[in-house]
Amino acid sequence: MPVAPTPTLASVRQGNGLDIPDTLDDLCAPDRMALIVYDMQVGVLGQLPDGQEVVDRVVRVVEAARGAGYPIIFLRHFFPPRRLSGVYALRLLMSWQQAESVDEVQFILQRDTPAFDLVPELVPREDELVLDKMTMSAFEGTPLAALLRDMKIGAYAIAGVALEIGIVPTVAHSTDLGFVPVVIGDACGGRDKEAMARAYDEFAFQGNALVTDVATITGLMSKG
């Protein structure tokens, strides 16, 4: 996993009267960057052999962000019940479950079920927000972009699962919306290691995201 270079104390680059962030040091402040915790749900983490390790790393990031006063938004994914499932949901579930017909599909991550809940190690506080979604991008069909813009926040750090399924489209979508994403690589889990490696290659090729690790970003957060 490639990681962004260690930040320096060099001044932020400017153009057209605007600050152009280039390093984590440019972004890591509670008035410039939020933390997005992506789909850390019981029914998702339970599918990953290293799920508990991912939970532990995400908890470290959340605790550091809380201690430094960063805005924190949690995301949860759900699928609609069978009666309300359309072409997108049915095709996706059939593909994931290798089902030959809709009758074979298990309708997972249903709202108000234990699998839908966030893992018990991550309980949102009163000053944090939980957004629910049916899409892979955290910015599609949710008020996330409006929320960040209203706080005048142009960047976010993201941790959670699964990198290759939901975090990649979130990063791509958000850059089209003008946000700067910071992917906390070792706090992002997934099941397909080859697809995850391709994701990091794509981040590097596109240049649309900074990639860091838990130790680096929590260290910067703790500096205030």
Backbone bond lengths (Angstrom), bond angles and torsions (degrees), N, CA, C in turn:
res aa  C-N    CA-C-N  psi(-1)  N-CA   C-N-CA  omega(-1)  CA-C   N-CA-C  phi
1 M - - - 1.460 - - 1.516 110.20 -
2 P 1.344 119.68 112.88 1.452 120.76 177.67 1.518 110.77 -69.02
3 V 1.310 116.21 141.94 1.461 121.90 -177.26 1.511 108.68 -122.39
4 A 1.325 116.22 144.21 1.457 121.00 179.29 1.521 110.21 -59.41
5 P 1.343 117.38 147.99 1.458 120.04 179.19 1.520 111.90 -59.27
6 T 1.326 115.63 154.22 1.453 120.13 176.53 1.518 109.45 -59.19
7 P 1.342 118.01 128.69 1.446 119.93 -176.29 1.519 112.15 -66.11
8 T 1.329 115.06 150.97 1.454 121.19 176.29 1.517 108.90 -112.69
9 L 1.323 115.35 177.65 1.450 120.23 179.76 1.526 111.83 -92.85
10 A 1.324 117.59 12.43 1.454 120.48 179.04 1.526 110.35 -61.82
11 S 1.328 116.62 149.03 1.452 120.68 -178.47 1.524 110.03 -68.19
12 V 1.328 114.99 155.05 1.454 121.13 179.76 1.525 109.17 -67.36
13 R 1.316 116.81 136.49 1.459 120.54 176.60 1.522 109.96 -66.88
14 Q 1.323 115.93 153.15 1.452 120.62 -178.06 1.517 110.90 -133.13
15 G 1.323 114.86 154.41 1.453 122.08 175.19 1.511 109.45 -164.27
16 N 1.328 117.08 137.92 1.465 121.84 -177.55 1.522 112.19 54.60
17 G 1.328 115.20 32.16 1.457 119.29 179.82 1.511 114.48 75.56
18 L 1.325 117.48 12.89 1.462 122.53 -177.18 1.517 110.45 -115.62
19 D 1.335 116.36 145.21 1.456 121.08 169.65 1.525 108.97 -74.89
20 I 1.331 116.68 134.85 1.463 121.75 179.07 1.526 107.76 -116.41
21 P 1.334 118.11 96.95 1.468 120.52 -176.82 1.514 111.53 -65.09
22 D 1.323 115.25 137.04 1.460 120.13 -176.78 1.520 112.34 -127.14
23 T 1.323 117.24 -22.82 1.459 121.77 -178.05 1.519 109.90 -127.38
24 L 1.312 115.51 166.92 1.457 119.74 175.73 1.518 111.38 -61.18
25 D 1.319 116.32 -33.92 1.456 119.96 179.24 1.523 111.23 -61.89
26 D 1.330 116.54 -31.39 1.461 120.62 177.45 1.526 112.00 -69.08
27 L 1.319 117.05 -27.05 1.463 121.73 -171.00 1.517 114.14 -102.06
28 C 1.326 117.29 -28.35 1.462 120.73 -168.86 1.526 111.87 -77.91
29 A 1.316 114.61 87.51 1.460 122.67 172.86 1.524 107.04 -157.02
30 P 1.330 118.51 144.16 1.465 120.44 -175.74 1.519 114.45 -62.68
31 D 1.328 117.72 -20.09 1.461 119.84 178.53 1.524 112.72 -93.61
32 R 1.339 116.95 1.68 1.460 120.72 179.60 1.522 113.00 -121.42
33 M 1.318 117.37 -24.12 1.466 120.38 -172.52 1.520 110.79 -138.90
34 A 1.321 116.27 138.69 1.464 123.08 173.65 1.525 108.99 -108.21
35 L 1.318 115.85 166.06 1.464 121.86 173.61 1.516 108.87 -109.89
36 I 1.329 116.21 126.27 1.458 122.26 174.58 1.524 108.42 -107.59
37 V 1.314 116.05 124.06 1.465 122.52 177.57 1.524 106.81 -105.39
38 Y 1.323 115.46 111.48 1.460 121.52 -165.91 1.529 112.23 -99.60
39 D 1.337 116.30 114.03 1.475 124.45 167.46 1.527 114.49 53.10
40 M 1.320 116.69 41.90 1.468 120.20 177.70 1.527 109.22 -83.01
41 Q 1.324 114.58 67.36 1.452 122.14 -173.11 1.527 111.89 -106.41
42 V 1.310 115.01 152.71 1.462 121.20 -178.19 1.528 110.99 -55.06
43 G 1.332 117.13 -45.69 1.449 120.65 -176.18 1.514 114.72 -73.09
44 V 1.332 116.98 -15.96 1.462 120.86 177.19 1.523 110.41 -91.36
45 L 1.331 116.43 -49.75 1.471 120.00 -178.81 1.515 111.75 -62.29
46 G 1.335 116.85 -30.70 1.454 120.13 -179.40 1.514 113.91 -65.09
47 Q 1.340 117.18 -15.14 1.463 120.66 179.23 1.524 112.83 -88.53
48 L 1.324 117.45 -7.51 1.464 121.01 -174.18 1.523 110.83 -105.43
49 P 1.323 118.39 130.68 1.465 120.39 179.43 1.522 113.36 -63.81
50 D 1.337 116.83 -27.15 1.462 120.54 178.64 1.524 111.43 -107.46
51 G 1.328 115.85 27.46 1.455 120.59 -175.97 1.515 114.11 -55.94
52 Q 1.335 117.57 -42.75 1.462 119.96 -178.04 1.525 111.27 -66.91
53 E 1.316 116.74 -35.55 1.468 119.46 176.99 1.524 110.66 -63.19
54 V 1.322 116.81 -40.83 1.462 120.46 177.44 1.524 109.96 -63.74
55 V 1.325 116.64 -44.37 1.467 120.50 177.76 1.520 110.65 -55.84
56 D 1.313 116.95 -47.61 1.464 120.88 -177.58 1.527 111.40 -60.32
57 R 1.324 117.04 -40.38 1.470 120.03 -179.28 1.527 110.87 -70.69
58 V 1.320 116.41 -40.23 1.461 119.13 178.95 1.527 110.35 -65.43
59 V 1.307 117.24 -38.88 1.469 120.62 176.64 1.524 110.51 -58.69
60 R 1.322 117.33 -41.70 1.468 120.83 178.16 1.524 111.13 -59.33
61 V 1.319 116.04 -43.25 1.466 119.79 -179.85 1.526 110.67 -66.89
62 V 1.320 116.75 -44.49 1.467 120.47 -179.67 1.523 110.74 -61.48
63 E 1.313 116.84 -43.41 1.464 119.65 179.97 1.525 111.31 -63.31
64 A 1.331 116.84 -40.39 1.466 120.04 177.97 1.522 110.71 -65.69
65 A 1.327 116.74 -42.04 1.462 120.33 179.80 1.523 111.02 -65.06
66 R 1.318 116.71 -40.78 1.463 119.71 177.69 1.521 111.26 -63.17
67 G 1.310 115.70 -43.73 1.453 119.46 -178.51 1.513 113.16 -62.84
68 A 1.338 116.32 -28.42 1.464 120.80 -178.07 1.528 112.82 -99.61
69 G 1.327 117.25 -0.08 1.458 120.25 175.13 1.516 115.98 82.16
70 Y 1.331 117.78 25.45 1.464 120.38 179.08 1.529 110.79 -77.36
71 P 1.329 118.14 144.09 1.467 119.95 171.69 1.532 109.64 -65.24
72 I 1.331 116.43 137.41 1.466 121.00 -178.15 1.522 109.19 -127.66
73 I 1.329 115.47 128.44 1.458 122.00 177.56 1.522 108.31 -125.15
74 F 1.322 115.98 127.58 1.462 122.37 177.06 1.530 109.19 -98.99
75 L 1.320 116.40 142.11 1.461 122.27 174.75 1.523 109.79 -113.21
76 R 1.339 114.92 144.36 1.467 121.18 172.70 1.526 108.34 -131.90
77 H 1.328 115.17 139.58 1.465 120.30 178.86 1.526 109.64 -102.99
78 F 1.327 115.29 142.23 1.462 119.02 172.39 1.524 109.38 -140.92
79 F 1.316 114.24 153.37 1.456 120.94 171.17 1.526 108.26 -105.06
80 P 1.327 117.58 143.78 1.461 119.34 178.76 1.525 110.75 -68.87
81 P 1.330 117.34 160.87 1.464 119.40 175.30 1.529 109.93 -63.95
82 R 1.310 115.02 164.13 1.469 120.01 -174.08 1.525 112.17 -52.88
83 R 1.316 117.16 -44.78 1.474 120.04 -176.02 1.524 112.02 -59.62
84 L 1.323 117.84 -29.31 1.458 121.67 -176.61 1.523 113.15 -104.69
85 S 1.312 117.26 7.97 1.464 120.66 -179.74 1.523 110.21 -82.81
86 G 1.332 115.38 126.87 1.453 121.00 179.63 1.516 112.05 -100.31
87 V 1.315 115.22 -162.14 1.463 121.24 -174.15 1.525 111.35 -61.20
88 Y 1.336 116.49 -46.76 1.472 119.79 -177.93 1.523 111.01 -58.82
89 A 1.330 116.67 -52.69 1.464 120.27 -176.56 1.523 111.18 -63.74
90 L 1.319 117.31 -42.53 1.462 119.93 -177.41 1.525 111.57 -68.09
91 R 1.336 117.10 -43.02 1.465 119.36 178.56 1.525 110.97 -62.44
92 L 1.336 115.93 -42.87 1.456 119.58 -178.02 1.522 111.25 -64.24
93 L 1.323 117.05 -47.51 1.459 120.13 -178.82 1.529 111.41 -65.25
94 M 1.308 117.04 -39.62 1.465 119.62 178.18 1.524 110.96 -64.32
95 S 1.327 116.39 -38.87 1.463 119.86 178.61 1.518 111.04 -66.51
96 W 1.326 116.61 -48.94 1.470 120.49 -178.83 1.525 111.62 -60.44
97 Q 1.336 115.94 -40.60 1.459 120.33 -174.17 1.526 112.39 -94.72
98 Q 1.327 116.64 2.77 1.468 121.85 -179.04 1.527 110.92 51.22
99 A 1.324 114.05 43.81 1.462 120.62 -179.48 1.525 109.89 -89.82
100 E 1.311 116.22 140.92 1.461 121.35 179.68 1.520 112.05 -84.48
101 S 1.329 116.89 -21.35 1.461 120.41 -179.55 1.525 109.33 -147.38
102 V 1.326 115.07 163.93 1.465 120.52 178.99 1.526 110.74 -62.07
103 D 1.310 117.02 -31.46 1.465 120.31 -179.02 1.526 112.19 -62.67
104 E 1.329 117.17 -22.47 1.463 120.65 -179.73 1.531 112.77 -87.96
105 V 1.322 116.78 -8.91 1.465 120.70 -173.15 1.522 111.23 -75.50
106 Q 1.324 115.30 136.95 1.463 121.94 169.68 1.526 107.52 -97.83
107 F 1.309 116.65 124.69 1.466 121.11 -176.62 1.524 108.52 -86.95
108 I 1.324 113.87 96.47 1.463 122.48 -171.24 1.525 110.96 -88.12
109 L 1.328 115.08 167.41 1.464 123.14 175.82 1.525 111.81 49.83
110 Q 1.317 115.26 48.48 1.456 120.28 175.93 1.528 109.67 -77.62
111 R 1.323 115.49 141.89 1.464 119.76 179.99 1.531 110.66 -57.52
112 D 1.339 114.31 148.49 1.466 121.85 175.92 1.526 112.65 60.72
113 T 1.338 115.77 33.07 1.457 121.49 171.19 1.524 107.93 -120.41
114 P 1.332 118.57 158.99 1.469 119.99 -179.91 1.526 113.17 -56.90
115 A 1.334 118.15 -35.71 1.460 120.61 -178.79 1.524 112.34 -65.63
116 F 1.319 117.17 -27.69 1.463 122.75 -177.92 1.526 112.20 -75.32
117 D 1.314 117.05 -24.08 1.463 121.32 -174.59 1.523 111.91 -67.30
118 L 1.330 115.84 151.43 1.454 120.70 168.09 1.522 109.26 -64.99
119 V 1.327 116.33 150.93 1.464 119.33 178.44 1.530 109.16 -60.66
120 P 1.327 117.87 148.63 1.471 120.62 -173.43 1.519 114.26 -62.74
121 E 1.323 117.87 -20.61 1.469 120.07 178.63 1.529 112.19 -72.27
122 L 1.325 116.44 -14.21 1.465 120.89 -176.52 1.523 109.61 -121.90
123 V 1.306 115.79 86.82 1.459 121.75 178.65 1.528 108.20 -103.18
124 P 1.326 118.25 114.87 1.460 119.89 -179.43 1.527 111.78 -61.62
125 R 1.312 115.34 145.08 1.453 121.56 177.35 1.527 110.09 -90.09
126 E 1.333 115.10 172.45 1.461 119.66 -176.93 1.520 112.48 -62.52
127 D 1.328 117.12 -28.78 1.464 119.85 -178.41 1.529 112.13 -96.06
128 E 1.318 116.94 17.80 1.461 123.01 175.72 1.526 109.10 -119.37
129 L 1.314 116.26 165.44 1.462 119.99 -172.61 1.521 110.84 -128.11
130 V 1.333 115.59 144.87 1.464 122.39 173.69 1.525 108.20 -115.39
131 L 1.326 116.12 125.24 1.456 121.81 176.35 1.525 109.18 -114.27
132 D 1.318 116.49 135.74 1.460 122.11 178.40 1.525 109.57 -104.12
133 K 1.332 115.82 146.46 1.460 120.38 -174.72 1.524 110.45 -145.83
134 M 1.328 115.29 158.62 1.465 121.55 172.54 1.521 111.22 -113.45
135 T 1.315 117.37 1.08 1.455 123.10 -175.84 1.517 109.98 -110.12
136 M 1.329 116.54 165.07 1.456 119.58 178.30 1.524 111.59 -77.54
137 S 1.332 117.09 -41.70 1.459 119.13 176.04 1.521 110.12 -71.97
138 A 1.321 115.69 130.29 1.465 120.46 177.58 1.520 111.97 -66.80
139 F 1.335 116.83 -14.06 1.460 121.07 -176.66 1.524 113.05 -98.02
140 E 1.317 117.85 -4.44 1.462 121.08 -179.93 1.520 109.88 -97.40
141 G 1.337 115.75 122.98 1.457 119.90 177.20 1.511 114.85 75.38
142 T 1.327 117.93 12.63 1.466 122.27 176.66 1.530 108.54 -128.64
143 P 1.327 117.69 162.72 1.470 120.37 176.74 1.520 113.56 -86.32
144 L 1.331 117.69 20.08 1.460 120.27 -173.68 1.527 112.17 -60.35
145 A 1.327 117.93 -47.28 1.466 120.18 -179.32 1.521 111.05 -61.82
146 A 1.326 116.89 -44.40 1.463 120.40 179.41 1.524 111.07 -62.67
147 L 1.321 116.26 -38.95 1.462 120.95 179.74 1.523 111.14 -62.77
148 L 1.339 116.77 -48.79 1.459 120.31 -179.32 1.526 111.11 -64.39
149 R 1.320 116.60 -43.55 1.464 119.45 -179.80 1.523 111.77 -63.58
150 D 1.313 116.73 -37.25 1.464 119.95 179.83 1.521 111.39 -65.55
151 M 1.341 116.75 -28.39 1.464 121.10 175.81 1.526 112.06 -88.61
152 K 1.342 116.44 2.92 1.474 122.04 -178.79 1.530 111.15 61.10
153 I 1.331 115.75 36.47 1.464 121.89 179.18 1.522 108.81 -105.60
154 G 1.330 116.21 125.14 1.450 120.78 -175.97 1.511 115.25 -109.36
155 A 1.335 117.38 3.39 1.467 120.76 -178.43 1.519 109.31 -140.35
156 Y 1.313 115.36 158.48 1.460 119.99 175.52 1.519 109.17 -148.71
157 A 1.316 115.21 147.77 1.461 122.07 168.83 1.520 107.11 -99.37
158 I 1.326 116.68 143.63 1.460 119.69 -177.32 1.519 110.37 -130.31
159 A 1.334 114.60 137.71 1.462 123.14 176.74 1.518 107.58 -141.22
160 G 1.327 116.52 153.22 1.455 119.26 177.61 1.515 112.33 139.19
161 V 1.327 115.79 -154.23 1.463 122.44 -176.64 1.527 109.79 -141.97
162 A 1.296 117.01 149.89 1.452 126.33 -4.27 1.525 108.28 -105.31
163 L 1.314 114.79 141.61 1.460 120.46 -177.61 1.518 111.73 -55.64
164 E 1.335 116.30 -52.47 1.462 120.69 -171.07 1.517 113.13 -76.66
165 I 1.339 117.43 -15.57 1.460 121.32 -177.52 1.526 112.19 -99.27
166 G 1.321 117.06 -48.51 1.459 119.87 -172.16 1.512 116.10 -117.84
167 I 1.328 117.46 -33.32 1.461 119.45 -176.71 1.520 110.89 -72.44
168 V 1.327 117.63 -38.14 1.472 120.43 177.73 1.534 111.50 -58.50
169 P 1.341 120.12 -52.08 1.465 118.36 178.05 1.521 113.59 -65.70
170 T 1.328 117.30 -29.42 1.461 119.59 175.74 1.521 110.70 -63.48
171 V 1.329 116.40 -45.39 1.466 120.93 179.04 1.524 110.58 -60.92
172 A 1.330 117.20 -48.22 1.461 120.57 -178.28 1.523 111.49 -62.11
173 H 1.316 116.71 -45.04 1.464 121.19 -179.08 1.523 110.80 -63.98
174 S 1.313 116.39 -44.31 1.466 119.67 -174.82 1.519 112.49 -66.75
175 T 1.327 117.56 -33.27 1.463 118.42 178.58 1.523 110.63 -69.51
176 D 1.323 117.51 -33.53 1.464 119.62 173.36 1.527 111.39 -64.15
177 L 1.324 116.85 -25.55 1.462 121.59 178.24 1.523 112.48 -88.21
178 G 1.332 117.04 -3.19 1.455 120.65 175.43 1.509 115.85 97.89
179 F 1.331 118.32 9.33 1.461 121.38 179.85 1.528 110.76 -92.93
180 V 1.325 115.24 156.72 1.463 121.79 176.62 1.527 108.30 -106.09
181 P 1.333 119.27 113.02 1.464 121.33 -179.18 1.529 112.27 -90.73
182 V 1.319 114.47 143.89 1.464 122.36 173.48 1.525 106.93 -121.69
183 V 1.312 117.16 112.56 1.464 122.07 -178.43 1.527 108.89 -92.14
184 I 1.329 116.41 119.74 1.467 120.92 178.57 1.526 106.62 -88.26
185 G 1.318 116.38 91.03 1.450 122.35 -165.26 1.516 115.42 -55.16
186 D 1.325 117.70 -48.74 1.463 118.59 -176.77 1.518 112.61 -80.34
187 A 1.337 117.58 -0.28 1.463 121.61 171.90 1.523 110.67 -107.87
188 C 1.335 116.55 16.90 1.459 122.59 174.85 1.523 108.35 -117.78
189 G 1.307 116.37 120.38 1.455 120.42 -179.28 1.513 111.55 -101.69
190 G 1.320 114.64 171.11 1.454 121.41 177.65 1.515 109.32 -175.47
191 R 1.322 115.44 172.84 1.463 119.20 -176.91 1.526 112.34 -108.03
192 D 1.330 117.05 -29.66 1.464 121.15 -177.11 1.522 108.58 -100.04
193 K 1.319 116.71 99.06 1.465 120.89 -174.24 1.524 111.96 -65.23
194 E 1.321 117.78 -35.23 1.462 119.82 177.88 1.525 110.80 -65.89
195 A 1.320 116.68 -41.59 1.463 120.28 178.23 1.524 110.78 -66.34
196 M 1.330 116.72 -35.63 1.461 119.82 177.39 1.528 110.73 -65.35
197 A 1.325 116.52 -41.56 1.467 119.87 178.28 1.524 110.60 -62.76
198 R 1.321 116.52 -40.02 1.470 119.81 177.18 1.520 110.84 -63.30
199 A 1.321 116.17 -35.55 1.467 119.71 179.33 1.521 111.14 -62.04
200 Y 1.324 116.80 -44.41 1.467 119.27 179.18 1.523 111.21 -66.21
201 D 1.326 116.83 -36.81 1.462 119.80 175.47 1.526 110.39 -61.95
202 E 1.320 116.19 -39.52 1.461 120.36 -179.33 1.527 111.24 -69.08
203 F 1.331 117.17 -39.53 1.470 119.30 175.67 1.525 110.10 -57.94
204 A 1.328 115.73 -44.70 1.464 120.00 -178.81 1.525 110.93 -65.55
205 F 1.327 116.86 -41.04 1.459 120.77 -178.87 1.522 111.29 -67.64
206 Q 1.336 116.25 -45.74 1.459 120.39 -177.44 1.529 111.90 -72.22
207 G 1.321 116.92 -31.96 1.456 119.86 -175.70 1.510 113.24 69.41
208 N 1.337 116.36 22.57 1.462 119.65 -174.61 1.519 113.98 -95.56
209 A 1.325 117.86 -4.54 1.462 120.24 -177.78 1.522 109.81 -144.41
210 L 1.320 115.26 148.22 1.454 120.62 166.98 1.523 107.65 -89.51
211 V 1.313 117.00 141.81 1.460 121.57 177.12 1.517 108.04 -117.46
212 T 1.326 115.82 129.73 1.457 120.60 -178.72 1.523 109.17 -136.69
213 D 1.330 116.55 -169.27 1.461 120.61 177.54 1.522 109.51 -132.82
214 V 1.317 115.30 172.14 1.461 120.91 -174.58 1.521 111.49 -60.81
215 A 1.325 117.27 -46.02 1.463 120.21 -176.93 1.521 111.59 -60.80
216 T 1.323 116.46 -42.54 1.465 119.90 -177.57 1.516 111.92 -67.45
217 I 1.329 117.12 -48.70 1.456 118.38 -173.69 1.525 112.02 -73.89
218 T 1.330 117.46 -35.16 1.466 117.80 177.26 1.525 110.63 -68.88
219 G 1.329 116.99 -33.20 1.453 119.66 175.65 1.513 112.05 -63.59
220 L 1.327 116.69 -42.51 1.460 120.37 178.04 1.522 111.46 -67.25
221 M 1.328 116.64 -40.20 1.459 119.53 178.65 1.519 111.43 -61.46
222 S 1.319 116.66 -39.63 1.469 120.52 -176.55 1.521 112.73 -70.01
223 K 1.343 116.56 -18.22 1.467 119.50 178.60 1.521 112.34 -75.39
224 G 1.346 115.36 -16.75 1.454 119.01 177.99 1.511 112.77 79.72
